[in-house]
Amino acid sequence: MTNENALPLRYLRAVTLHAQPYDLAATGFYFETAEEYQAKAAALRNDYGDPVEEFEIQFIDGEAIDCDLAKAIGLYQSTIAQYFDAVEEWENHDKRVVIIAVGECGYSFDASTQPSDFDVDIYELDTMRALAEQFVDEGLFGDIPERLQFYIDYDAIARDLSLDYSEIEIAGTSLIYRSA
């Protein structure tokens, strides 16, 4: 049985941001959509009746991954619409890719940025040793006879992998990644 009155997914993933004016004679405001930001920013006046033009955008409330995305891409007046679009449209894996590419690997974020723009391999593992074990199990080091598997130095493999892979925690989840 489906609920026809159920809210679309985008309304379940609400994010609250705050626009803090750089003008000390003005009071900031909270908003949850780019349209709401535009309307409130256009109407805001300082104590002297002058329009307020510049704001620091702050993440206030939402899912942890959306907070990490905001930190990675930076919240600016020019990126608010793209940020809200990403929160609503991207899957968590896509957000992780952008967080890593922009926040860790130095790529830039602009109006046209898409997760598919970046070549990032992500493994949901806690340690490099776990990655080494997974790679051996998957046969990346060739066929290893069962009688020799007890002699594999997973720690040495993990040290070698750490030259190409890095560890990060995003929204409370440990990940290992490699960016091309």
ZITAQUI-V318052 format. One record per residue. PHI is phi in whole degrees, 0 to 359 (999 if undefined). PSI is psi in degrees with one decimal (NA if undefined). Layout:
# ZITAQUI-V318052
phi->[PHI;PHI]
psi->[PSI;PSI]
This chain:
# ZITAQUI-V318052
phi->[999;257;260;291;268;295;285;299;307;299;278;279;256;294;234;247;242;229;258;260;295;285;286;292;264;227;250;285;211;265;204;235;216;295;294;296;300;302;294;290;294;294;272;288;232;278;298;258;87;276;292;259;245;240;225;266;262;240;282;248;209;155;292;301;292;288;294;297;296;299;296;292;272;80;263;229;305;281;245;301;298;295;297;298;299;297;300;281;258;277;285;301;299;298;297;299;302;291;302;290;298;275;283;247;258;87;287;259;241;218;301;260;296;230;303;291;289;242;256;232;264;234;236;274;225;274;219;294;299;298;294;300;298;296;297;295;299;280;85;292;254;89;282;248;302;301;291;260;296;286;258;286;267;296;293;293;298;299;298;296;296;293;286;251;243;229;251;206;242;235;53;81;249;283;225;239;220;221;243;276]
psi->[127.1;151.6;110.5;-19.2;3.1;143.9;144.7;157.4;-38.3;-28.1;-18.7;-18.9;48.9;141.6;135.9;127.4;165.1;134.5;109.0;113.0;144.2;-19.0;114.3;-14.0;20.5;155.8;135.9;-178.2;155.9;151.9;157.3;-1.1;160.6;-36.3;-41.2;-39.6;-49.3;-44.5;-46.3;-38.5;-40.2;-31.7;-14.4;133.7;149.5;-176.6;-16.7;3.7;3.7;147.5;147.5;129.6;-27.1;135.7;149.5;127.9;126.6;137.4;129.0;-50.0;146.6;-174.2;151.6;-38.2;-32.5;-31.9;-45.5;-37.0;-42.5;-41.8;-42.4;-46.4;-18.8;131.3;115.7;160.6;-33.7;-13.0;4.7;-47.4;-43.3;-38.0;-49.1;-39.3;-44.2;-43.4;-42.1;-36.2;-30.9;143.7;164.1;-37.5;-42.5;-41.4;-41.1;-43.5;-47.2;-39.7;-44.4;-49.4;-45.8;-46.0;-29.4;-33.7;-2.5;8.6;160.8;160.0;128.3;-173.0;-28.0;2.8;131.7;150.1;-31.9;-8.9;-16.1;143.8;93.0;125.5;130.2;133.7;128.7;79.2;155.8;-30.1;162.8;-33.8;-41.5;-37.0;-42.4;-45.8;-41.1;-44.5;-40.1;-45.1;-36.2;-5.3;18.7;-17.5;19.3;-176.8;121.1;120.1;145.9;-35.5;-16.7;-8.4;-25.2;-11.6;3.5;131.5;88.3;-30.4;-38.2;-42.3;-41.6;-41.4;-41.2;-42.0;-31.1;-10.6;-29.4;-20.0;153.5;160.5;146.9;156.3;125.7;122.8;39.2;4.0;128.4;133.3;153.9;136.2;160.9;133.5;133.3;NA]
